[in-house]
Amino acid sequence: MAYVINDGCVMCGACEGACPVGAISAGADKYEIDADTCISCGACAGACPTGVISEE
């Protein structure tokens, strides 16, 4: 199951650098995770300082 970034994203970019498969990119107002690329490892959730990344 892919991870998602909720609306509390502060656009810090910590999650993007933590993703081992490059599934995260900057969107208009928050970072977004490509569900087809995400391997559900949880690295992004662990790197997020605001805790807004969770399993879908």
C-alpha distance matrix in Angstrom:
0.0 3.8 6.7 9.7 13.4 15.6 19.2 20.7 20.1 23.5 23.0 23.9 21.8 20.9 17.2 18.2 20.3 17.9 15.2 16.2 15.0 16.4 13.4 15.1 18.3 20.8 20.8 23.8 23.4 20.2 18.0 15.1 11.9 11.6 8.2 9.9 11.0 8.4 7.9 6.1 9.7 10.5 13.8 13.8 13.4 16.2 18.3 18.3 21.7 21.1 17.9 16.3 12.8 10.2 6.6 6.4
3.8 0.0 3.8 6.7 10.3 13.0 16.5 18.0 17.0 20.3 19.5 20.5 18.3 17.7 14.0 14.7 17.1 15.1 12.3 13.8 12.6 13.3 10.1 11.4 14.5 17.0 17.1 20.2 19.9 16.7 14.2 11.3 8.1 8.2 5.3 7.9 8.6 5.7 6.8 5.2 8.8 9.1 11.9 11.1 11.3 14.5 15.9 15.6 19.2 18.6 15.8 14.0 10.4 8.7 6.0 5.8
6.7 3.8 0.0 3.8 7.0 9.8 13.4 14.6 13.5 16.8 16.3 17.3 15.5 14.8 11.2 12.6 15.2 13.1 11.1 13.5 13.0 13.1 10.0 10.1 13.1 15.0 15.3 18.3 17.4 14.0 11.7 9.5 6.9 8.8 7.3 10.6 10.5 7.2 8.7 6.2 8.8 7.5 10.0 8.4 8.1 11.6 12.9 12.1 15.6 14.9 12.1 10.2 6.6 5.4 4.2 5.3
9.7 6.7 3.8 0.0 3.8 6.4 9.9 11.5 10.7 14.2 14.0 15.6 14.3 14.4 11.1 12.5 15.6 14.3 12.7 15.6 15.0 14.1 10.8 9.8 11.9 13.0 12.6 15.2 14.0 10.8 9.3 7.2 6.1 8.7 8.1 11.9 12.2 9.6 12.0 10.0 12.3 10.4 12.3 9.7 9.2 12.9 13.5 11.7 14.8 13.4 11.2 8.3 5.6 5.6 6.1 5.8
13.4 10.3 7.0 3.8 0.0 3.8 6.8 8.0 6.9 10.4 10.5 12.4 11.7 12.1 9.5 11.2 14.5 13.8 12.9 16.4 16.2 14.7 11.9 9.6 10.9 11.0 10.7 12.9 11.1 7.7 6.8 6.3 7.0 10.5 11.1 14.8 14.6 12.2 14.8 12.8 14.3 11.8 12.7 9.4 8.8 12.4 12.2 9.6 12.2 10.5 9.1 5.8 4.5 6.7 8.9 9.1
15.6 13.0 9.8 6.4 3.8 0.0 3.8 5.6 6.3 10.1 11.3 13.6 14.0 14.5 12.5 14.5 17.7 17.1 16.6 20.2 20.0 18.4 15.6 13.2 13.9 13.2 12.1 13.3 10.7 8.2 9.0 9.0 10.5 13.7 14.0 17.8 18.0 15.7 18.2 15.9 17.5 14.7 15.9 12.6 11.2 14.5 14.5 11.3 12.9 10.2 9.1 5.3 6.2 7.9 10.4 10.1
19.2 16.5 13.4 9.9 6.8 3.8 0.0 3.8 5.4 8.6 10.3 13.2 14.3 15.6 14.3 16.0 19.2 19.2 19.1 22.7 22.6 20.5 17.9 15.0 14.8 13.1 11.5 11.5 8.4 7.0 9.4 10.3 12.8 15.9 16.8 20.5 20.7 18.8 21.5 19.5 20.9 18.1 18.8 15.3 14.1 17.2 16.5 13.0 13.8 10.8 10.9 7.5 9.5 11.6 14.2 13.6
20.7 18.0 14.6 11.5 8.0 5.6 3.8 0.0 3.8 6.3 9.1 11.3 13.1 13.9 13.4 15.6 18.4 18.3 18.9 22.6 23.1 21.1 19.0 15.8 15.8 14.0 13.3 13.4 9.9 8.2 10.3 12.2 14.5 18.0 19.0 22.6 22.4 20.1 22.4 20.1 21.0 17.7 18.0 14.5 13.0 15.4 14.6 10.8 10.8 7.5 8.5 5.9 9.1 11.8 15.0 15.4
20.1 17.0 13.5 10.7 6.9 6.3 5.4 3.8 0.0 3.8 5.6 7.9 9.4 10.6 10.2 12.1 14.9 15.2 15.8 19.7 20.2 17.8 16.1 12.7 12.5 10.6 10.6 11.3 8.1 5.5 7.0 9.6 12.1 15.8 17.4 20.8 20.0 18.0 20.5 18.7 19.2 16.2 15.9 12.2 11.6 14.0 12.4 8.8 9.4 7.2 8.6 6.3 8.4 11.8 15.0 15.6
23.5 20.3 16.8 14.2 10.4 10.1 8.6 6.3 3.8 0.0 3.8 5.6 8.4 10.0 11.0 12.6 14.8 15.8 17.1 20.9 21.7 19.1 18.0 14.3 13.5 11.0 11.6 11.7 8.5 6.9 8.7 12.0 14.8 18.4 20.4 23.6 22.4 20.6 23.1 21.5 21.6 18.5 17.5 13.9 13.8 15.3 13.0 9.7 9.2 7.8 10.5 9.3 11.6 15.2 18.5 19.3
23.0 19.5 16.3 14.0 10.5 11.3 10.3 9.1 5.6 3.8 0.0 3.8 5.6 8.4 9.3 9.8 12.2 13.9 14.9 18.6 19.1 16.2 15.4 11.6 10.2 7.7 9.0 9.7 7.5 5.6 6.3 10.1 12.9 16.3 18.8 21.6 20.2 18.8 21.6 20.5 20.6 18.0 16.6 13.0 13.9 15.5 12.7 10.1 10.6 10.2 12.4 11.1 12.2 15.9 18.8 19.5
23.9 20.5 17.3 15.6 12.4 13.6 13.2 11.3 7.9 5.6 3.8 0.0 3.8 5.7 8.0 9.0 10.2 12.0 13.9 17.4 18.6 16.0 15.9 12.3 11.6 9.8 12.1 13.3 11.3 9.2 8.8 12.4 14.5 17.9 20.4 23.0 21.0 19.4 21.6 20.6 20.0 17.3 15.2 12.0 13.1 13.8 10.5 8.6 8.6 9.6 12.1 11.9 12.9 16.6 19.6 21.1
21.8 18.3 15.5 14.3 11.7 14.0 14.3 13.1 9.4 8.4 5.6 3.8 0.0 3.8 5.4 5.3 6.8 8.9 10.5 13.9 15.0 12.2 12.6 9.1 8.7 7.9 11.0 13.2 12.1 9.4 7.5 10.6 12.1 15.1 17.8 20.0 17.8 16.4 18.6 18.1 17.4 15.3 12.9 9.9 12.0 12.8 9.5 8.5 10.0 11.4 13.0 12.6 12.4 15.9 18.4 19.9
20.9 17.7 14.8 14.4 12.1 14.5 15.6 13.9 10.6 10.0 8.4 5.7 3.8 0.0 3.8 5.6 5.6 6.5 9.1 12.3 14.3 12.4 13.0 10.2 11.0 11.2 14.2 16.5 15.1 12.0 9.9 12.3 12.9 16.1 18.2 20.4 17.9 15.9 17.5 16.6 15.2 12.9 10.1 7.6 9.6 9.6 6.0 6.1 7.8 10.2 11.3 11.9 11.4 14.7 17.3 19.4
17.2 14.0 11.2 11.1 9.5 12.5 14.3 13.4 10.2 11.0 9.3 8.0 5.4 3.8 0.0 3.8 5.5 5.0 6.3 10.0 11.5 9.9 9.8 7.2 9.1 10.2 12.9 15.8 14.7 11.1 8.3 9.7 9.5 12.7 14.5 16.8 14.4 12.2 13.9 13.0 12.1 9.9 7.6 4.5 7.2 8.3 5.7 5.8 9.0 10.6 10.5 10.4 8.8 11.9 14.0 16.0
18.2 14.7 12.6 12.5 11.2 14.5 16.0 15.6 12.1 12.6 9.8 9.0 5.3 5.6 3.8 0.0 3.8 5.5 5.6 8.9 9.6 7.1 7.7 5.1 6.4 8.2 11.5 14.7 14.5 11.3 7.9 9.1 8.9 11.4 13.9 15.6 12.9 11.7 13.8 13.9 13.3 12.0 9.7 7.2 10.5 11.7 9.1 9.5 12.5 14.0 14.1 13.5 11.7 14.6 16.1 17.6
20.3 17.1 15.2 15.6 14.5 17.7 19.2 18.4 14.9 14.8 12.2 10.2 6.8 5.6 5.5 3.8 0.0 3.8 5.7 7.9 9.9 8.1 10.1 8.5 9.7 11.5 15.0 18.1 17.8 14.7 11.5 12.8 12.4 14.5 16.8 18.1 14.9 13.7 15.0 15.3 13.7 12.8 9.6 8.3 11.7 11.7 8.8 10.4 13.0 15.4 15.7 15.9 14.2 16.9 18.4 20.4
17.9 15.1 13.1 14.3 13.8 17.1 19.2 18.3 15.2 15.8 13.9 12.0 8.9 6.5 5.0 5.5 3.8 0.0 3.8 6.2 9.1 8.6 10.0 9.1 11.6 13.7 16.8 20.0 19.4 15.9 12.7 13.4 12.1 14.3 15.9 17.3 14.1 12.1 12.7 12.5 10.4 9.3 5.9 5.5 9.0 8.6 6.5 9.1 12.0 14.5 14.0 14.6 12.4 14.6 15.9 18.4
15.2 12.3 11.1 12.7 12.9 16.6 19.1 18.9 15.8 17.1 14.9 13.9 10.5 9.1 6.3 5.6 5.7 3.8 0.0 3.8 5.6 5.5 6.6 6.9 10.0 12.9 15.7 19.3 19.1 15.6 12.0 11.7 9.6 11.1 12.6 13.6 10.3 8.5 9.4 9.9 8.5 8.5 6.1 5.8 9.5 10.3 9.2 11.0 14.5 16.4 15.3 15.1 12.3 13.9 14.4 16.4
16.2 13.8 13.5 15.6 16.4 20.2 22.7 22.6 19.7 20.9 18.6 17.4 13.9 12.3 10.0 8.9 7.9 6.2 3.8 0.0 3.8 5.9 8.0 9.6 12.6 15.9 18.7 22.4 22.6 19.2 15.5 14.8 12.3 12.8 13.9 14.0 10.3 9.2 9.0 10.5 8.7 10.1 7.9 9.1 12.5 12.7 12.1 14.5 17.9 19.9 18.7 18.7 15.6 16.7 16.7 18.7
15.0 12.6 13.0 15.0 16.2 20.0 22.6 23.1 20.2 21.7 19.1 18.6 15.0 14.3 11.5 9.6 9.9 9.1 5.6 3.8 0.0 3.8 5.6 8.5 11.3 15.0 17.4 21.2 21.9 18.8 15.0 13.6 10.7 10.2 11.5 10.9 7.1 7.1 7.7 10.3 9.8 11.7 10.4 10.8 14.2 15.3 14.7 16.5 20.1 21.6 20.2 19.6 16.3 17.2 16.6 17.9
16.4 13.3 13.1 14.1 14.7 18.4 20.5 21.1 17.8 19.1 16.2 16.0 12.2 12.4 9.9 7.1 8.1 8.6 5.5 5.9 3.8 0.0 3.8 5.6 7.8 11.4 14.1 17.8 18.8 15.8 12.1 11.0 8.9 8.8 11.2 11.2 7.7 8.2 10.2 12.2 12.1 13.0 11.4 10.6 14.2 15.6 14.2 15.4 18.9 20.2 19.4 18.4 15.5 17.1 17.1 18.0
13.4 10.1 10.0 10.8 11.9 15.6 17.9 19.0 16.1 18.0 15.4 15.9 12.6 13.0 9.8 7.7 10.1 10.0 6.6 8.0 5.6 3.8 0.0 3.8 6.8 10.5 12.3 16.1 16.9 13.9 10.2 8.2 5.5 5.2 7.6 8.2 5.3 5.5 8.6 10.2 11.2 11.8 11.3 9.8 12.9 15.1 14.3 14.7 18.4 19.0 17.9 16.3 13.3 14.5 14.1 14.6
15.1 11.4 10.1 9.8 9.6 13.2 15.0 15.8 12.7 14.3 11.6 12.3 9.1 10.2 7.2 5.1 8.5 9.1 6.9 9.6 8.5 5.6 3.8 0.0 3.8 7.1 9.2 13.0 13.5 10.4 6.6 5.5 4.5 6.4 9.4 11.0 8.8 8.3 11.4 12.0 12.8 12.2 11.3 8.7 11.7 14.0 12.5 12.3 15.6 16.2 15.6 13.8 11.4 13.5 14.2 14.7
18.3 14.5 13.1 11.9 10.9 13.9 14.8 15.8 12.5 13.5 10.2 11.6 8.7 11.0 9.1 6.4 9.7 11.6 10.0 12.6 11.3 7.8 6.8 3.8 0.0 3.8 6.4 10.0 11.2 8.9 5.6 5.5 6.7 8.1 11.7 13.2 11.5 11.7 15.0 15.7 16.6 15.8 14.6 11.8 14.5 16.8 14.7 14.0 16.8 17.2 17.3 15.3 13.6 16.2 17.1 17.2
20.8 17.0 15.0 13.0 11.0 13.2 13.1 14.0 10.6 11.0 7.7 9.8 7.9 11.2 10.2 8.2 11.5 13.7 12.9 15.9 15.0 11.4 10.5 7.1 3.8 0.0 3.8 6.8 7.9 6.3 4.3 6.1 9.0 10.9 14.4 16.3 15.0 15.0 18.4 18.6 19.4 18.0 16.9 13.6 15.7 18.1 15.6 14.2 16.3 16.2 17.0 14.8 14.2 17.1 18.7 18.6
20.8 17.1 15.3 12.6 10.7 12.1 11.5 13.3 10.6 11.6 9.0 12.1 11.0 14.2 12.9 11.5 15.0 16.8 15.7 18.7 17.4 14.1 12.3 9.2 6.4 3.8 0.0 3.8 5.7 5.2 5.1 5.9 9.4 11.1 14.2 16.4 16.0 16.1 19.7 19.7 21.1 19.7 19.2 15.7 17.3 20.1 18.1 16.0 18.1 17.2 17.9 15.0 14.7 17.3 18.7 17.9
23.8 20.2 18.3 15.2 12.9 13.3 11.5 13.4 11.3 11.7 9.7 13.3 13.2 16.5 15.8 14.7 18.1 20.0 19.3 22.4 21.2 17.8 16.1 13.0 10.0 6.8 3.8 0.0 3.8 6.0 7.9 9.2 12.9 14.6 17.5 19.8 19.6 19.7 23.3 23.1 24.6 22.9 22.4 18.8 20.0 22.8 20.6 18.2 19.6 18.3 19.4 16.5 16.9 19.6 21.3 20.3
23.4 19.9 17.4 14.0 11.1 10.7 8.4 9.9 8.1 8.5 7.5 11.3 12.1 15.1 14.7 14.5 17.8 19.4 19.1 22.6 21.9 18.8 16.9 13.5 11.2 7.9 5.7 3.8 0.0 3.8 7.2 9.3 13.1 15.6 18.1 20.9 20.7 20.0 23.5 22.7 23.9 21.7 21.3 17.5 18.2 20.8 18.8 15.9 16.9 15.2 16.6 13.7 14.8 17.7 19.8 19.1
20.2 16.7 14.0 10.8 7.7 8.2 7.0 8.2 5.5 6.9 5.6 9.2 9.4 12.0 11.1 11.3 14.7 15.9 15.6 19.2 18.8 15.8 13.9 10.4 8.9 6.3 5.2 6.0 3.8 0.0 3.8 6.4 10.0 13.0 15.4 18.4 17.9 16.8 20.0 19.1 20.2 17.9 17.5 13.8 14.4 17.2 15.3 12.4 13.9 12.4 13.4 10.6 11.2 14.3 16.5 16.3
18.0 14.2 11.7 9.3 6.8 9.0 9.4 10.3 7.0 8.7 6.3 8.8 7.5 9.9 8.3 7.9 11.5 12.7 12.0 15.5 15.0 12.1 10.2 6.6 5.6 4.3 5.1 7.9 7.2 3.8 0.0 3.8 7.0 10.1 12.8 15.5 14.5 13.5 16.7 16.1 17.1 15.2 14.6 10.9 12.4 15.1 13.1 11.0 13.4 12.7 13.1 10.6 10.0 13.1 14.9 15.0
15.1 11.3 9.5 7.2 6.3 9.0 10.3 12.2 9.6 12.0 10.1 12.4 10.6 12.3 9.7 9.1 12.8 13.4 11.7 14.8 13.6 11.0 8.2 5.5 5.5 6.1 5.9 9.2 9.3 6.4 3.8 0.0 3.8 6.6 9.2 12.0 11.5 10.8 14.3 14.0 15.6 14.3 14.4 11.1 12.6 15.8 14.6 12.8 15.7 14.9 14.4 11.6 10.0 12.1 13.1 12.6
11.9 8.1 6.9 6.1 7.0 10.5 12.8 14.5 12.1 14.8 12.9 14.5 12.1 12.9 9.5 8.9 12.4 12.1 9.6 12.3 10.7 8.9 5.5 4.5 6.7 9.0 9.4 12.9 13.1 10.0 7.0 3.8 0.0 3.8 5.9 8.8 8.1 7.0 10.5 10.5 12.4 11.7 12.2 9.6 11.3 14.5 14.0 13.0 16.5 16.1 14.8 12.3 9.6 10.9 11.0 10.7
11.6 8.2 8.8 8.7 10.5 13.7 15.9 18.0 15.8 18.4 16.3 17.9 15.1 16.1 12.7 11.4 14.5 14.3 11.1 12.8 10.2 8.8 5.2 6.4 8.1 10.9 11.1 14.6 15.6 13.0 10.1 6.6 3.8 0.0 3.8 5.5 5.5 6.1 9.9 10.9 13.4 13.7 14.4 12.4 14.4 17.5 17.2 16.6 20.2 19.9 18.4 15.9 13.1 13.6 12.8 11.9
8.2 5.3 7.3 8.1 11.1 14.0 16.8 19.0 17.4 20.4 18.8 20.4 17.8 18.2 14.5 13.9 16.8 15.9 12.6 13.9 11.5 11.2 7.6 9.4 11.7 14.4 14.2 17.5 18.1 15.4 12.8 9.2 5.9 3.8 0.0 3.8 5.5 5.2 8.3 9.0 12.2 12.8 14.5 13.1 14.4 17.6 18.1 17.6 21.3 20.7 18.6 16.2 13.0 12.5 10.6 9.4
9.9 7.9 10.6 11.9 14.8 17.8 20.5 22.6 20.8 23.6 21.6 23.0 20.0 20.4 16.8 15.6 18.1 17.3 13.6 14.0 10.9 11.2 8.2 11.0 13.2 16.3 16.4 19.8 20.9 18.4 15.5 12.0 8.8 5.5 3.8 0.0 3.8 5.8 8.3 10.3 13.3 14.9 16.3 15.5 17.3 20.1 20.5 20.6 24.3 24.1 22.1 19.8 16.5 15.9 13.8 12.7
11.0 8.6 10.5 12.2 14.6 18.0 20.7 22.4 20.0 22.4 20.2 21.0 17.8 17.9 14.4 12.9 14.9 14.1 10.3 10.3 7.1 7.7 5.3 8.8 11.5 15.0 16.0 19.6 20.7 17.9 14.5 11.5 8.1 5.5 5.5 3.8 0.0 3.8 6.4 9.2 11.3 13.1 13.7 13.2 15.6 18.1 18.1 18.7 22.5 22.9 21.0 19.3 15.8 15.8 14.2 14.0
8.4 5.7 7.2 9.6 12.2 15.7 18.8 20.1 18.0 20.6 18.8 19.4 16.4 15.9 12.2 11.7 13.7 12.1 8.5 9.2 7.1 8.2 5.5 8.3 11.7 15.0 16.1 19.7 20.0 16.8 13.5 10.8 7.0 6.1 5.2 5.8 3.8 0.0 3.8 5.6 7.9 9.4 10.5 10.1 12.2 14.6 15.2 15.8 19.6 19.9 17.8 16.3 12.6 12.4 10.8 11.3
7.9 6.8 8.7 12.0 14.8 18.2 21.5 22.4 20.5 23.1 21.6 21.6 18.6 17.5 13.9 13.8 15.0 12.7 9.4 9.0 7.7 10.2 8.6 11.4 15.0 18.4 19.7 23.3 23.5 20.0 16.7 14.3 10.5 9.9 8.3 8.3 6.4 3.8 0.0 3.8 5.6 8.4 9.9 10.9 12.6 14.4 15.6 16.9 20.7 21.3 18.8 17.9 14.1 13.2 11.2 12.4
6.1 5.2 6.2 10.0 12.8 15.9 19.5 20.1 18.7 21.5 20.5 20.6 18.1 16.6 13.0 13.9 15.3 12.5 9.9 10.5 10.3 12.2 10.2 12.0 15.7 18.6 19.7 23.1 22.7 19.1 16.1 14.0 10.5 10.9 9.0 10.3 9.2 5.6 3.8 0.0 3.8 5.6 8.3 9.2 9.8 11.9 13.8 14.7 18.3 18.7 15.8 15.1 11.3 9.9 7.8 9.8
9.7 8.8 8.8 12.3 14.3 17.5 20.9 21.0 19.2 21.6 20.6 20.0 17.4 15.2 12.1 13.3 13.7 10.4 8.5 8.7 9.8 12.1 11.2 12.8 16.6 19.4 21.1 24.6 23.9 20.2 17.1 15.6 12.4 13.4 12.2 13.3 11.3 7.9 5.6 3.8 0.0 3.8 5.6 8.0 8.9 9.8 11.8 13.6 17.1 18.2 15.5 15.7 12.0 11.2 10.1 12.8
10.5 9.1 7.5 10.4 11.8 14.7 18.1 17.7 16.2 18.5 18.0 17.3 15.3 12.9 9.9 12.0 12.8 9.3 8.5 10.1 11.7 13.0 11.8 12.2 15.8 18.0 19.7 22.9 21.7 17.9 15.2 14.3 11.7 13.7 12.8 14.9 13.1 9.4 8.4 5.6 3.8 0.0 3.8 5.4 5.2 6.4 8.8 10.2 13.6 14.5 11.7 12.2 8.8 8.3 8.4 11.6
13.8 11.9 10.0 12.3 12.7 15.9 18.8 18.0 15.9 17.5 16.6 15.2 12.9 10.1 7.6 9.7 9.6 5.9 6.1 7.9 10.4 11.4 11.3 11.3 14.6 16.9 19.2 22.4 21.3 17.5 14.6 14.4 12.2 14.4 14.5 16.3 13.7 10.5 9.9 8.3 5.6 3.8 0.0 3.8 5.5 5.2 6.3 8.8 12.1 14.0 12.0 12.9 10.0 10.8 11.7 14.8
13.8 11.1 8.4 9.7 9.4 12.6 15.3 14.5 12.2 13.9 13.0 12.0 9.9 7.6 4.5 7.2 8.3 5.5 5.8 9.1 10.8 10.6 9.8 8.7 11.8 13.6 15.7 18.8 17.5 13.8 10.9 11.1 9.6 12.4 13.1 15.5 13.2 10.1 10.9 9.2 8.0 5.4 3.8 0.0 3.8 5.4 5.1 6.1 9.9 11.3 9.6 9.9 7.2 9.1 10.7 13.3
13.4 11.3 8.1 9.2 8.8 11.2 14.1 13.0 11.6 13.8 13.9 13.1 12.0 9.6 7.2 10.5 11.7 9.0 9.5 12.5 14.2 14.2 12.9 11.7 14.5 15.7 17.3 20.0 18.2 14.4 12.4 12.6 11.3 14.4 14.4 17.3 15.6 12.2 12.6 9.8 8.9 5.2 5.5 3.8 0.0 3.8 5.5 5.3 8.6 9.3 6.7 7.6 5.0 6.5 8.8 12.0
16.2 14.5 11.6 12.9 12.4 14.5 17.2 15.4 14.0 15.3 15.5 13.8 12.8 9.6 8.3 11.7 11.7 8.6 10.3 12.7 15.3 15.6 15.1 14.0 16.8 18.1 20.1 22.8 20.8 17.2 15.1 15.8 14.5 17.5 17.6 20.1 18.1 14.6 14.4 11.9 9.8 6.4 5.2 5.4 3.8 0.0 3.8 5.7 8.1 10.0 8.0 10.2 8.5 9.9 12.0 15.4
18.3 15.9 12.9 13.5 12.2 14.5 16.5 14.6 12.4 13.0 12.7 10.5 9.5 6.0 5.7 9.1 8.8 6.5 9.2 12.1 14.7 14.2 14.3 12.5 14.7 15.6 18.1 20.6 18.8 15.3 13.1 14.6 14.0 17.2 18.1 20.5 18.1 15.2 15.6 13.8 11.8 8.8 6.3 5.1 5.5 3.8 0.0 3.8 6.3 9.0 8.5 10.4 9.3 11.8 14.3 17.2
18.3 15.6 12.1 11.7 9.6 11.3 13.0 10.8 8.8 9.7 10.1 8.6 8.5 6.1 5.8 9.5 10.4 9.1 11.0 14.5 16.5 15.4 14.7 12.3 14.0 14.2 16.0 18.2 15.9 12.4 11.0 12.8 13.0 16.6 17.6 20.6 18.7 15.8 16.9 14.7 13.6 10.2 8.8 6.1 5.3 5.7 3.8 0.0 3.8 5.5 5.4 7.0 7.0 10.1 13.3 15.8
21.7 19.2 15.6 14.8 12.2 12.9 13.8 10.8 9.4 9.2 10.6 8.6 10.0 7.8 9.0 12.5 13.0 12.0 14.5 17.9 20.1 18.9 18.4 15.6 16.8 16.3 18.1 19.6 16.9 13.9 13.4 15.7 16.5 20.2 21.3 24.3 22.5 19.6 20.7 18.3 17.1 13.6 12.1 9.9 8.6 8.1 6.3 3.8 0.0 3.8 5.7 8.3 9.7 12.7 16.2 18.8
21.1 18.6 14.9 13.4 10.5 10.2 10.8 7.5 7.2 7.8 10.2 9.6 11.4 10.2 10.6 14.0 15.4 14.5 16.4 19.9 21.6 20.2 19.0 16.2 17.2 16.2 17.2 18.3 15.2 12.4 12.7 14.9 16.1 19.9 20.7 24.1 22.9 19.9 21.3 18.7 18.2 14.5 14.0 11.3 9.3 10.0 9.0 5.5 3.8 0.0 3.8 5.6 8.3 11.3 15.1 17.1
17.9 15.8 12.1 11.2 9.1 9.1 10.9 8.5 8.6 10.5 12.4 12.1 13.0 11.3 10.5 14.1 15.7 14.0 15.3 18.7 20.2 19.4 17.9 15.6 17.3 17.0 17.9 19.4 16.6 13.4 13.1 14.4 14.8 18.4 18.6 22.1 21.0 17.8 18.8 15.8 15.5 11.7 12.0 9.6 6.7 8.0 8.5 5.4 5.7 3.8 0.0 3.8 5.7 8.0 11.7 14.1
16.3 14.0 10.2 8.3 5.8 5.3 7.5 5.9 6.3 9.3 11.1 11.9 12.6 11.9 10.4 13.5 15.9 14.6 15.1 18.7 19.6 18.4 16.3 13.8 15.3 14.8 15.0 16.5 13.7 10.6 10.6 11.6 12.3 15.9 16.2 19.8 19.3 16.3 17.9 15.1 15.7 12.2 12.9 9.9 7.6 10.2 10.4 7.0 8.3 5.6 3.8 0.0 3.8 6.5 10.2 11.7
12.8 10.4 6.6 5.6 4.5 6.2 9.5 9.1 8.4 11.6 12.2 12.9 12.4 11.4 8.8 11.7 14.2 12.4 12.3 15.6 16.3 15.5 13.3 11.4 13.6 14.2 14.7 16.9 14.8 11.2 10.0 10.0 9.6 13.1 13.0 16.5 15.8 12.6 14.1 11.3 12.0 8.8 10.0 7.2 5.0 8.5 9.3 7.0 9.7 8.3 5.7 3.8 0.0 3.8 7.2 9.1
10.2 8.7 5.4 5.6 6.7 7.9 11.6 11.8 11.8 15.2 15.9 16.6 15.9 14.7 11.9 14.6 16.9 14.6 13.9 16.7 17.2 17.1 14.5 13.5 16.2 17.1 17.3 19.6 17.7 14.3 13.1 12.1 10.9 13.6 12.5 15.9 15.8 12.4 13.2 9.9 11.2 8.3 10.8 9.1 6.5 9.9 11.8 10.1 12.7 11.3 8.0 6.5 3.8 0.0 3.8 6.3
6.6 6.0 4.2 6.1 8.9 10.4 14.2 15.0 15.0 18.5 18.8 19.6 18.4 17.3 14.0 16.1 18.4 15.9 14.4 16.7 16.6 17.1 14.1 14.2 17.1 18.7 18.7 21.3 19.8 16.5 14.9 13.1 11.0 12.8 10.6 13.8 14.2 10.8 11.2 7.8 10.1 8.4 11.7 10.7 8.8 12.0 14.3 13.3 16.2 15.1 11.7 10.2 7.2 3.8 0.0 3.8
6.4 5.8 5.3 5.8 9.1 10.1 13.6 15.4 15.6 19.3 19.5 21.1 19.9 19.4 16.0 17.6 20.4 18.4 16.4 18.7 17.9 18.0 14.6 14.7 17.2 18.6 17.9 20.3 19.1 16.3 15.0 12.6 10.7 11.9 9.4 12.7 14.0 11.3 12.4 9.8 12.8 11.6 14.8 13.3 12.0 15.4 17.2 15.8 18.8 17.1 14.1 11.7 9.1 6.3 3.8 0.0
